[in-house]
Amino acid sequence: MRNRQTAVEWLHEKLAQSSQEELVGNINLWFKQSKEMEKQQIIDAYSEGDVNGIMNNEMRAEQYYNEQFNK
C-alpha cells in the first residue's frame, strides 16, 4: 500500500485547489518543488530497490539520477 503522494499528484493537488491569483504567483515555485520531489523519489526508489547496495548507496542513487535525468 502506497502512503505518500508522487510529485505529480502533489502538483495536481496544488493546481486544482488554487485560485487564479495563487496560480500566477506560485506556479514556477511549485514546478521547481515538484521536480525536486520527483528527484528525491527516484533516488529513494533506486536506493530501496538496489540489490547490490552496500555502501554509498545514496551517492550511487544521486549519480544514477544525474546520469538518467540531468542530460
N, C-alpha and C positions, 0 to 999 in steps of 0.2 A: 504494500500500500504506500502510495506516494504522499508525503506530508509537507511538501514545500512547493511553492509556485516556481514555474520556469520564468525566465526573463521575459519571454513573450507574453505569458499570462499576466505577469506583473504590469507590463507596459499596456496591454489591452485594458486592464482594470483602470489604470491611471487615465487613459484616453477616454474610456467610456463614462467615467464618473466625474469628469472635469467640465467646468464651464468654459465658454469660448475664451474668456479672459485668462483663465488658468492655462489653457492650451497654448495661447500665444506667448505667455510669459515663461512657460516651463518645458515646452516640447523638446528643445535642444538638450536641456539638462536631463530629461527623462530618457532620451535616446542614449545619451552618454552613460547614464546609470544602468540602463538595461544591457548595454554592451559589456559593461564591467561585470554585471551579474552573470551574463552568459559565459564570459571568460572564466569566472570562478567556478561555475557549474561544470564546464568542460574539464577544467583542471581537477576538480573534485572527482568527477566520474572516471577520469583517467587514473587518478591515484587509487581509487577504490577498486577499480577493475584490473589493475596491472598485476598479473600473477607473478611476475618476476620482481616486483617491488620489494627491495630490502632496505637499502639506504638511499638517501637523497631522492626519494620518490617524488616529493613535491617539486624539486628542482627539475626533474625529468618531465613532470607534468607541465610545468611552465614552458620548458623547451619544446615539448610536443605542441602545445597551444601556439606558440610563436611560429613554429615551422608550418603548421597547418593553416593558420588563420591570419597571420600578420605578413602577408605577401605583398 
